[in-house]
Amino acid sequence: MATPPAQRAMWIGVETDYLGTDPSATKQTFYGFTRTAMETQLSKVTSAYDGSTAYAGLAVHDEAGYAALAP
């Protein structure tokens, strides 16, 4: 039997790739930011949801985009 949706922990996706120049696209990615700036924001997310059974953690897309971020 599958776990009911209300009891599943969810991952929050983090985009690091270039998505274009459209204002909507630029709000959806950390592309162009430093890794330090991104991690500062993500620590706020983790602090807000850590301890919640609904929070599984962060999932970064993708390794190459993450590696390309300046420190």
N, C-alpha and C positions, 0 to 999 in steps of 0.2 A: 504494500500500500504506500502510495506517495505521501510525502510530508505535506500537510495543508499549507497553502501560501502564507498564512498569517504566522506560521511557526518557522519559516525559512529565514535565514540570515541573508542579507543582500550586500553585494559589493558595490562600491561607488566607483564608476569609471573615471579615469583621468586621461584626458587627451593631451598629447605633446606634439603632434604633427601639424603641419601647415594645412589649414582648411580653406584658405582664400582670404580676400580682403573685405568681403561683405561684413557689415557690423555684427550680424547674427553669428557668422562663422568665427570672428575674432573673440567673441565672448565664450566660445566653447572649447578653447585650447589654451595651453600654457606656452605654445610656440612663440618665440620672441622674448620670453621671460627668462630670467636666470633660474637655475635649479634651486638656489637659496630662496628666491621669491616664491617659487612654487611650493617648496617644502614648508615655508612659513604659513601659507594659506592652507595647505593640507593638514598641518598640525592643528589648525583651528577646527577643521572638520572632524579629525580624530578625537579631539578634546570634547567636542559637542556630542558625539555619538558613541564614544568608547564606553563600554559597560552595558550598552543596549544589546539585547539578544537579537535584534533585527539588523545589527551592523556587523558584517563579516570583515570589512576592511576596505582598502583601496586597491584598485587594479589599474596599472598604468599601461596606456597604449601609446606607443609601443616602445620596445627596447631601443631601437635606433633613434627615435625621436627624443627619448629621455637622455640617451648618451650624448646627443647633439646639443643639449642645453648647456649654456655657459655656467660655470660654477657660480 
